[in-house]
Amino acid sequence: MEARIIYITTEDKAEARNIGKVLVEERLAACVNIIDGMESMFWWEGEAQSEKETILIAKTTADRLDDLTVKVKEVHSYDCPCIVALPIQGGNPDFLSWIAEEVHPKSV
């Protein structure tokens, strides 16, 4: 199972918490981290912008990435949210197995 770190930016901490809760409850992510107080600078609609944002980092597997992306786009307030996946190149095998188990729960 290939694990992924998903980097998502949100408008504020409340939105990050809402998205994170949805992802965990729907088992699209094993866990999320929220980092508040980031400043982003970017081009949008032909103008340079600067905004405070909150980072949401989700841990999931490669085969859950498409479903996670669809769900984030459904609940996110942005027209074009940042949702990017980074491969995990090693780490604690127990933790990586835990990610896979949590996004792929055993049938009851």
Secondary structure by P-SEA (a helix, b strand, c coil): cbbbbbbbbcccaaaaaaaaaaaaaaccccbbbbbcbbbbbbbcccbbbbbbbbbbbbbbcccaaaaaaaaaaacccccccbbbbbbbccccaaaaaaaaaaaccccc
